[in-house]
Amino acid sequence: MQAIRTTPQTGFTLVELVFVVAIVAVLAGVASSSVAAAIHAARGSNGLASFVASLTRARSSAANAGVEIVLCPSLDGAACASGDHWENGWIAFAATHGGSERQPGDPILLRQEALPPKVHLVSTSGRTRIHFQPSGGSVGSNVTFTLCDGRGAAKASAYAMGNNGNLHPTASNPANVAEACTSS
């Protein structure tokens, strides 16, 4: 008669496997929400950087060329849009014919494409055009821009632009935050 050798069995029980899968699922959920928040923050930051670069270029162009430059929201990259939402893109043009609307002969200095999804940039109500004089200064009263990304109203930020054309962080207005974040 031959002896049967028994070897201890190794592996996981079903209960252990379910427990490990549950832990991995919880960790993946926490990690994915953190990654999503980081992506939204980066998109918002890139949108703001594009806007600041456009302001700087428009102001410099006005001072260097000695002409008035208008920066305005645009849906098509050729004409100014009505309204105070800038997330669909914007243009800057030399206002050689004067006024706030681009005329056929006014050269476009820059075109900004739409901001990434869930990134919204809204200016103070009534301030839809930024005029830079040949001196490089901005005509009109101060304007505030409110930025909202996919993280929602709690993470919205506001930036005021003085007549010198520089942006600086400022307290956000709840009404402006609500308008900027309604589509997020």
URFEN-V559329 format. One record per run of one state. SS is the DSSP state (~ for helix, > for strand, _ for the rest). FROM is the first residue (numbers start at 1). LEN is the number of residues. If there is no record, write none. Layout:
# URFEN-V559329
ss=SS from=FROM len=LEN
ss=SS from=FROM len=LEN
This chain:
# URFEN-V559329
ss=_ from=1 len=13
ss=~ from=14 len=52
ss=_ from=66 len=3
ss=> from=69 len=5
ss=_ from=74 len=11
ss=> from=85 len=1
ss=_ from=86 len=4
ss=> from=90 len=5
ss=_ from=95 len=13
ss=> from=108 len=5
ss=_ from=113 len=7
ss=> from=120 len=4
ss=_ from=124 len=5
ss=> from=129 len=4
ss=_ from=133 len=5
ss=> from=138 len=2
ss=_ from=140 len=3
ss=> from=143 len=6
ss=_ from=149 len=4
ss=~ from=153 len=3
ss=_ from=156 len=1
ss=> from=157 len=5
ss=_ from=162 len=5
ss=> from=167 len=4
ss=_ from=171 len=3
ss=~ from=174 len=8
ss=_ from=182 len=3
